[in-house]
C-alpha cells in the first residue's frame, strides 16, 4: 500500500462528501497561517524522534508495533468526520462497522450468540466484564492467577469486590488445584483465565477449568487481551500450531476480552469485550434524555460503561478486517510468523553457551537470561540489567525488556541457580511483528555478543 496515495484519496473522498452540503465560511478564530504552523510542526516532529523504533524488528521490548497501513487510512479517513460511537446519531456508519467487526471477533472465539462492543483498552474491557460479574454474583469475589495482568486486582478495588490471586505452576499457568481449594469456600463468583499472560505469554488451561464452572457454579471470564488472536493458530499445521483445547474452550466461557490494538494491527486504543449471553445487557440500562433519539435500534452506548468513543477506531478495525480478517488465512498468517520467530529464538538460545532459556515460549514472548558464574539470582539480575542497558547504545542497538521473576518461580524452573536474593530480572523479548521471523538470528547474535562481553570484563 502506498500510504501517501491513500491518505490523499481519503482527504479527497471526505471533501467531496462534505461539499454536498454546500459552502460555508470558516470562522476566523480557527484559521492558522502555514508559516506559523510550520514552526510548530517542526518542533512537533522533532519531539517525536524521542521514541524507540517500534516499527523495526530490532525493537523486541514491549508489546508495541505500528498499525497496519489499512488501519491508519481507515482511522484518519473517519477522523476527518470525527464520529462518536456512543449513540447512533453520533456515528451511524461507524456504529454499523463496529457491530460487524464485533461479530467477526465473536465468530473467531466460537460464540453462537453475543453482546459486545469496542472499548478504549483492555483495562476498560476487563472492567466491564468484572462489573457484569459483580451484578450476577453480588457479594462474591473474583479469582485470577498470580501472573494475570494487574488490572484485575485494581478493578476489583474499583468495584468494591474481593480479589483472590491464585498461585501458578512452573509454566506460569493458573494452578487449578489451588483454584479449586479457593472455590470450595464459596467466596468466588467469577474466575478470570488468561490466554497469554503479558509477562510470559502463558496460557491458562481454560478447557480444564470448565469442570470447575459446572461443579461450583462460577462464571468464567477469559482475559485474552494479549493472546486472543492466537486462537487462529489453534490446531494449525506446522511449528506455529497450538494445542486447540484451551482456545476452543473459550466458546463455552461467559465472556472474553481481546485487544485489537495488539495483534489486530490497530492503533491505540482499541479493545473489545464480548459476552456470550446477550441478556447481560440489562445491567447497562440507563436513560439519556438528549442522546438516544434518532433510532429505535440499540445504541452502543446503551451496552457500554464508556460514553464517547472514537468511531474512527471502529472504522480502522472494519477496514483492516476486509483485507486481513480474523481467520487462519488472514490474521493467522501474521500471528504464525511471530510464533515461529519465538520458537526459532528458543532453539538458538538452547544451543548458546552465553544465554539460557527461562521457559519455553507458548506464544511469541521469549524469556531468557545470561549464563553467569557463579550462577546466582543476584548475578543474573545484574547481568540482565547490563544487557538491557548496553543493548540500547552504540551503532547496532537492540531493544529488549526485563521481567522480574521471584525466587520461587525462578528456582522451580532452574533449581541449579543459587537463590541468594528474593528474585532476579530476566530478559524478555516480544516478537509480535511478523518481520521478526526474518530478523531473529540477528537479534540473537547481538544479545549473545552483549552477554559475552560482560563475561570478558
C-alpha positions as CSV (number, residue, x, y, z in Angstrom):
1,X,0.0,0.0,0.0
2,X,1.2,3.5,-0.9
3,X,0.2,5.3,2.3
4,X,0.7,8.8,1.0
5,X,-1.5,8.0,-2.0
6,X,-4.4,6.6,0.1
7,X,-4.2,9.4,2.6
8,X,-4.6,11.8,-0.2
9,X,-7.6,9.8,-1.6
10,X,-9.0,9.9,1.9
11,X,-9.0,13.7,2.1
12,X,-10.5,13.9,-1.4
13,X,-13.3,11.5,-0.6
14,X,-14.3,13.2,2.6
15,X,-14.1,16.6,1.0
16,X,-16.3,15.5,-1.9
17,X,-18.9,14.3,0.6
18,X,-18.6,17.5,2.7
19,X,-19.2,19.6,-0.5
20,X,-22.6,18.1,-1.0
21,X,-23.9,20.1,2.0
22,X,-23.0,23.4,0.4
23,X,-20.4,26.0,1.1
24,X,-19.9,27.9,4.4
25,X,-17.4,30.3,5.8
26,X,-14.9,29.0,8.3
27,X,-14.7,31.1,11.4
28,X,-11.5,33.3,11.6
29,X,-10.8,32.1,15.1
30,X,-9.8,28.7,13.7
31,X,-7.6,29.9,10.9
32,X,-3.8,29.3,11.2
33,X,-1.2,30.6,8.7
34,X,1.0,27.9,7.1
35,X,4.2,29.7,8.2
36,X,3.1,29.6,11.8
37,X,2.0,26.0,11.6
38,X,5.3,25.1,10.0
39,X,7.2,26.3,13.0
40,X,5.0,24.3,15.4
41,X,5.2,21.3,13.2
42,X,9.0,21.3,13.0
43,X,9.2,21.3,16.8
44,X,6.4,18.6,17.0
45,X,8.2,16.2,14.6
46,X,11.5,16.8,16.3
47,X,10.0,15.8,19.6
48,X,8.5,12.6,18.1
49,X,12.0,11.4,17.4
50,X,12.4,10.8,21.2
51,X,10.8,7.4,20.7
52,X,12.0,3.8,20.3
53,X,11.8,2.3,16.8
54,X,8.6,0.3,17.4
55,X,8.3,-0.4,13.7
56,X,11.7,-2.1,13.4
57,X,12.3,-5.8,14.2
58,X,15.4,-4.7,16.3
59,X,12.8,-3.4,18.7
60,X,11.7,-6.5,20.7
61,X,10.9,-4.9,24.0
62,X,7.3,-4.2,24.9
63,X,4.0,-5.1,23.2
64,X,4.3,-2.2,20.7
65,X,4.2,-2.1,16.9
66,X,2.7,0.2,14.3
67,X,-0.8,-0.3,13.0
68,X,-1.3,-1.7,9.5
69,X,-1.5,0.9,6.8
70,X,-5.1,0.0,6.2
71,X,-5.9,0.8,9.8
72,X,-4.1,4.1,9.5
73,X,-6.1,5.1,6.4
74,X,-9.3,3.8,8.0
75,X,-8.8,5.8,11.2
76,X,-7.6,9.0,9.6
77,X,-10.4,9.0,7.0
78,X,-13.1,8.6,9.6
79,X,-11.4,11.0,11.9
80,X,-12.0,13.7,9.3
81,X,-15.6,13.4,10.1
82,X,-14.9,12.5,13.8
83,X,-17.9,10.3,14.6
84,X,-18.7,9.3,18.2
85,X,-19.9,5.7,18.5
86,X,-21.8,6.3,21.7
87,X,-25.1,6.9,20.0
88,X,-26.3,6.1,16.5
89,X,-26.8,9.7,15.7
90,X,-23.2,10.4,16.6
91,X,-21.8,7.9,14.1
92,X,-24.4,5.8,12.2
93,X,-21.9,4.4,9.7
94,X,-19.1,3.6,12.1
95,X,-21.6,2.1,14.6
96,X,-22.6,-0.4,11.9
97,X,-18.9,-1.1,11.2
98,X,-18.4,-1.7,14.9
99,X,-21.2,-4.2,15.1
100,X,-19.9,-6.1,12.0
101,X,-16.3,-6.2,13.4
102,X,-17.5,-7.4,16.8
103,X,-19.5,-10.1,15.1
104,X,-16.3,-11.3,13.4
105,X,-14.5,-11.3,16.7
106,X,-17.3,-13.3,18.2
107,X,-17.1,-15.8,15.4
108,X,-13.4,-16.1,15.9
109,X,-14.0,-17.2,19.5
110,X,-16.8,-19.6,18.5
111,X,-19.6,-17.6,20.2
112,X,-23.0,-18.5,18.6
113,X,-24.7,-15.6,20.4
114,X,-23.0,-12.5,21.7
115,X,-23.3,-9.0,23.1
116,X,-20.2,-6.8,22.7
117,X,-18.6,-3.6,21.7
118,X,-15.2,-1.9,21.3
119,X,-13.6,-0.1,24.2
120,X,-10.6,2.2,24.5
121,X,-8.5,-0.5,26.2
122,X,-8.3,-4.0,27.6
123,X,-8.4,-2.4,31.0
124,X,-11.8,-0.9,30.4
125,X,-13.0,-4.1,28.7
126,X,-12.0,-6.2,31.7
127,X,-13.6,-3.6,34.0
128,X,-16.9,-4.1,32.1
129,X,-16.6,-7.9,32.4
130,X,-16.0,-7.7,36.1
131,X,-18.8,-5.2,36.5
132,X,-21.3,-7.7,35.0
133,X,-19.7,-10.5,37.2
134,X,-20.5,-8.4,40.3
135,X,-24.1,-7.8,39.2
136,X,-24.7,-11.5,38.6
137,X,-22.9,-12.7,41.8
138,X,-23.3,-9.9,44.3
139,X,-21.1,-10.3,47.4
140,X,-18.8,-12.8,45.8
141,X,-15.3,-12.1,44.6
142,X,-13.0,-12.6,41.6
143,X,-10.2,-15.2,41.3
144,X,-7.3,-14.7,38.9
145,X,-3.8,-16.1,38.5
146,X,-0.9,-14.6,40.3
147,X,0.6,-13.9,36.8
148,X,-2.6,-12.3,35.5
149,X,-2.5,-8.7,34.5
150,X,-2.5,-6.3,37.4
151,X,-5.7,-4.7,36.1
152,X,-7.8,-7.4,37.7
153,X,-6.7,-6.6,41.2
154,X,-7.0,-2.9,40.5
155,X,-10.5,-3.2,39.0
156,X,-11.7,-5.4,42.0
157,X,-10.8,-2.4,44.2
158,X,-12.7,0.0,41.9
159,X,-15.8,-2.2,42.0
160,X,-15.6,-3.0,45.7
161,X,-15.0,-6.7,45.2
162,X,-12.6,-9.1,46.8
163,X,-9.8,-10.2,44.5
164,X,-8.1,-13.6,45.0
165,X,-4.7,-14.3,43.4
166,X,-4.3,-18.0,42.6
167,X,-0.8,-19.5,42.5
168,X,0.7,-20.6,39.2
169,X,2.6,-23.7,38.1
170,X,6.1,-23.9,36.8
171,X,4.9,-22.7,33.3
172,X,3.1,-19.6,34.6
173,X,-0.4,-21.1,34.3
174,X,-3.1,-20.9,36.9
175,X,-2.9,-23.9,39.4
176,X,-6.3,-25.4,39.1
177,X,-5.9,-27.5,42.3
178,X,-5.2,-24.3,44.2
179,X,-8.2,-22.7,42.4
180,X,-10.5,-25.5,43.5
181,X,-9.4,-25.2,47.1
182,X,-10.4,-21.5,46.9
183,X,-13.7,-22.2,45.2
184,X,-14.8,-24.7,47.9
185,X,-15.1,-21.7,50.3
186,X,-17.9,-20.3,48.2
187,X,-16.5,-16.7,48.2
188,X,-15.7,-16.6,44.5
189,X,-18.3,-15.9,41.8
190,X,-16.1,-15.4,38.7
191,X,-12.8,-16.9,37.7
192,X,-10.6,-15.0,35.3
193,X,-8.5,-17.2,33.0
194,X,-5.7,-15.6,30.9
195,X,-4.8,-16.8,27.4
196,X,-1.5,-15.1,27.0
197,X,-0.1,-13.5,30.2
198,X,1.7,-10.3,29.5
199,X,4.8,-11.4,31.2
200,X,5.5,-14.9,29.9
201,X,2.8,-15.4,27.3
202,X,1.4,-18.3,29.4
203,X,-2.0,-19.8,28.5
204,X,-4.2,-20.9,31.4
205,X,-5.9,-24.3,30.9
206,X,-9.3,-23.0,30.1
207,X,-10.6,-26.4,29.0
208,X,-9.7,-28.0,32.3
209,X,-11.4,-25.1,34.2
210,X,-14.7,-25.8,32.6
211,X,-15.3,-28.7,35.0
212,X,-15.0,-26.3,37.9
213,X,-17.5,-24.0,36.3
214,X,-20.0,-26.8,36.4
215,X,-19.1,-28.0,39.8
216,X,-19.1,-24.7,41.6
217,X,-21.5,-22.6,39.6
218,X,-18.9,-19.9,38.9
219,X,-18.6,-17.7,35.8
220,X,-15.5,-18.0,33.6
221,X,-14.1,-14.8,32.1
222,X,-11.2,-15.0,29.6
223,X,-8.7,-12.2,29.5
224,X,-7.4,-12.7,26.0
225,X,-6.3,-9.0,25.7
226,X,-2.9,-10.0,24.6
227,X,-3.2,-13.5,23.3
228,X,-6.7,-13.7,21.9
229,X,-5.9,-13.7,18.2
230,X,-3.7,-16.7,18.7
231,X,-6.9,-18.8,18.7
232,X,-6.4,-18.5,14.9
233,X,-3.4,-20.9,15.3
234,X,-5.3,-23.5,17.3
235,X,-4.8,-26.9,15.7
236,X,-2.8,-25.4,12.8
237,X,-0.3,-27.4,10.9
238,X,3.4,-26.6,11.1
239,X,5.5,-25.5,14.1
240,X,3.3,-22.5,14.8
241,X,0.3,-24.6,15.5
242,X,-1.1,-24.5,19.1
243,X,-2.9,-27.2,21.1
244,X,-6.6,-26.4,20.3
245,X,-8.2,-27.4,23.6
246,X,-7.8,-24.1,25.7
247,X,-8.7,-22.0,22.7
248,X,-11.8,-24.0,21.7
249,X,-13.0,-23.9,25.3
250,X,-13.3,-20.1,25.1
251,X,-16.6,-20.6,23.3
252,X,-18.1,-22.1,26.5
253,X,-16.9,-19.3,28.7
254,X,-19.2,-16.4,29.8
255,X,-17.1,-13.5,28.5
256,X,-13.9,-12.7,26.7
257,X,-11.7,-9.6,26.2
258,X,-9.3,-9.0,23.3
259,X,-7.2,-6.0,22.3
260,X,-7.2,-5.4,18.5
261,X,-4.5,-2.7,19.2
262,X,-2.1,-5.6,19.9
263,X,-2.2,-8.4,17.4
264,X,-5.2,-7.0,15.5
265,X,-2.9,-4.4,13.9
266,X,-4.9,-1.4,15.2
267,X,-3.8,2.0,16.6
268,X,-4.3,2.6,20.3
269,X,-6.8,2.5,21.8
270,X,-8.9,-0.4,20.6
271,X,-10.1,-3.1,23.0
272,X,-13.2,-5.3,22.9
273,X,-15.4,-7.1,25.4
274,X,-17.8,-9.9,24.4
275,X,-20.4,-11.7,26.4
276,X,-21.9,-15.0,25.4
277,X,-25.3,-14.2,26.8
278,X,-26.9,-11.0,25.3
279,X,-29.2,-10.8,28.3
280,X,-26.4,-9.2,30.4
281,X,-27.2,-6.0,28.5
282,X,-29.8,-5.4,31.2
283,X,-27.1,-4.3,33.6
284,X,-26.2,-1.4,31.4
285,X,-29.7,0.1,31.3
286,X,-29.8,3.8,31.7
287,X,-31.5,6.8,30.1
288,X,-30.1,9.9,28.5
289,X,-32.8,12.5,27.6
290,X,-30.8,14.2,24.9
291,X,-28.8,11.3,23.3
292,X,-30.8,8.3,22.0
293,X,-33.4,9.9,19.7
294,X,-32.7,9.1,16.1
295,X,-33.2,5.4,16.1
296,X,-35.1,2.7,18.0
297,X,-32.2,0.3,17.5
298,X,-30.0,-0.4,20.4
299,X,-27.3,2.2,20.7
300,X,-23.8,1.1,21.5
301,X,-23.7,3.5,24.5
302,X,-26.6,1.5,26.0
303,X,-24.4,-1.5,26.4
304,X,-21.2,0.2,27.5
305,X,-19.9,1.8,30.6
306,X,-18.0,4.3,28.5
307,X,-19.7,7.2,26.8
308,X,-17.9,8.9,24.0
309,X,-15.7,6.6,21.9
310,X,-13.9,7.3,18.6
311,X,-15.9,5.9,15.7
312,X,-12.6,6.1,13.9
313,X,-11.4,3.0,15.9
314,X,-14.3,1.0,14.6
315,X,-13.6,2.3,11.0
316,X,-10.0,1.3,11.2
317,X,-10.8,-2.2,12.5
318,X,-13.5,-2.8,10.0
319,X,-11.4,-1.8,7.0
320,X,-8.5,-3.9,8.3
321,X,-10.8,-6.9,8.6
322,X,-11.9,-6.5,5.0
323,X,-8.3,-7.2,4.0
324,X,-6.9,-9.3,6.8
325,X,-9.9,-10.9,8.5
326,X,-9.6,-12.7,11.9
327,X,-9.3,-16.1,10.2
328,X,-6.4,-18.6,10.0
329,X,-5.7,-17.5,6.4
330,X,-6.0,-13.8,7.3
331,X,-4.5,-12.5,10.5
332,X,-3.5,-16.1,11.4
333,X,-0.6,-15.8,8.9
334,X,0.7,-12.7,10.8
335,X,0.4,-14.4,14.2
336,X,2.1,-17.5,12.8
337,X,5.2,-15.6,11.8
338,X,5.7,-14.2,15.3
339,X,5.2,-17.6,16.8
340,X,7.7,-19.2,14.5
341,X,10.2,-16.5,15.4
342,X,9.8,-17.1,19.1
343,X,10.3,-20.9,18.6
344,X,13.4,-20.3,16.5
345,X,14.9,-17.9,19.0
346,X,14.3,-20.5,21.7
347,X,16.2,-23.0,19.6
348,X,19.1,-20.6,19.3
349,X,19.2,-19.9,23.0
350,X,19.1,-23.6,23.7
351,X,22.3,-24.0,21.7
352,X,24.0,-21.0,23.2
353,X,26.8,-21.0,25.8
354,X,26.0,-17.4,26.8
355,X,22.2,-17.4,27.2
356,X,19.7,-19.8,28.9
357,X,16.0,-20.1,28.2
358,X,13.9,-19.2,31.2
359,X,11.0,-21.3,29.9
360,X,9.7,-22.5,26.5
361,X,7.6,-19.8,24.8
362,X,3.9,-20.6,24.3
363,X,3.1,-17.7,22.0
364,X,5.5,-15.0,20.8
365,X,7.2,-13.9,24.0
366,X,10.7,-15.3,24.7
367,X,12.2,-15.1,28.2
368,X,15.9,-15.9,28.9
369,X,18.8,-14.8,31.0
370,X,22.6,-14.5,30.8
371,X,24.6,-17.5,32.0
372,X,26.8,-16.4,34.8
373,X,29.4,-17.9,37.0
374,X,28.7,-18.5,39.8
375,X,25.1,-19.0,38.9
376,X,23.0,-17.0,41.4
377,X,20.0,-14.7,41.3
378,X,22.0,-11.6,42.2
379,X,24.4,-12.1,39.3
380,X,21.6,-13.0,36.9
381,X,19.8,-9.8,37.9
382,X,22.8,-7.6,37.4
383,X,23.7,-9.2,34.1
384,X,20.2,-8.9,32.7
385,X,20.2,-5.2,33.6
386,X,23.5,-4.6,31.9
387,X,22.5,-6.4,28.7
388,X,19.2,-4.3,28.6
389,X,21.1,-1.0,29.0
390,X,24.1,-1.8,26.8
391,X,21.9,-3.1,24.1
392,X,20.3,0.3,23.5
393,X,23.6,2.1,23.0
394,X,26.0,2.0,20.1
395,X,25.6,1.8,16.3
396,X,23.8,-1.5,16.4
397,X,21.1,-1.1,19.1
398,X,18.7,-3.8,20.2
399,X,15.7,-3.0,22.4
400,X,14.6,-5.6,24.9
401,X,12.7,-5.6,28.2
402,X,13.1,-7.3,31.6
403,X,10.7,-9.3,33.7
404,X,11.0,-9.7,37.5
405,X,10.9,-13.4,38.4
406,X,10.6,-14.1,42.1
407,X,12.8,-16.7,43.9
408,X,10.2,-19.5,43.9
409,X,9.3,-19.1,40.2
410,X,12.9,-18.9,39.2
411,X,14.2,-21.9,41.2
412,X,11.2,-24.0,40.2
413,X,12.4,-23.7,36.6
414,X,16.2,-23.6,37.3
415,X,17.0,-25.3,40.6
416,X,20.8,-25.1,40.0
417,X,20.7,-21.4,40.3
418,X,21.5,-20.3,43.8
419,X,18.7,-18.4,45.4
420,X,20.7,-15.7,47.0
421,X,18.1,-13.0,46.5
422,X,14.3,-12.5,46.6
423,X,14.3,-12.7,42.8
424,X,16.0,-11.6,39.6
425,X,15.3,-9.7,36.5
426,X,15.4,-11.8,33.3
427,X,15.4,-10.7,29.7
428,X,12.1,-10.7,27.8
429,X,11.5,-10.2,24.1
430,X,8.2,-9.7,22.4
431,X,8.2,-10.9,18.7
432,X,4.8,-9.6,17.7
433,X,6.0,-8.1,14.4
434,X,5.9,-10.7,11.6
435,X,9.2,-9.2,10.3
436,X,10.9,-10.7,13.4
437,X,10.8,-14.1,11.7
438,X,13.5,-13.0,9.3
439,X,15.4,-11.0,11.8
440,X,15.6,-13.3,14.8
441,X,19.1,-14.6,14.1
442,X,20.4,-11.1,14.1
443,X,18.7,-10.3,17.3
444,X,20.1,-13.4,18.9
445,X,23.6,-12.7,17.7
446,X,23.5,-9.2,19.1
447,X,22.2,-10.3,22.5
448,X,24.7,-13.1,22.7
449,X,27.6,-10.8,21.9
450,X,26.4,-8.4,24.6
451,X,26.4,-11.2,27.1
452,X,29.8,-12.5,26.1
453,X,31.2,-9.0,26.5
454,X,30.1,-9.0,30.1
455,X,31.8,-12.3,30.8
456,X,35.1,-10.8,29.5
457,X,35.1,-7.8,31.8
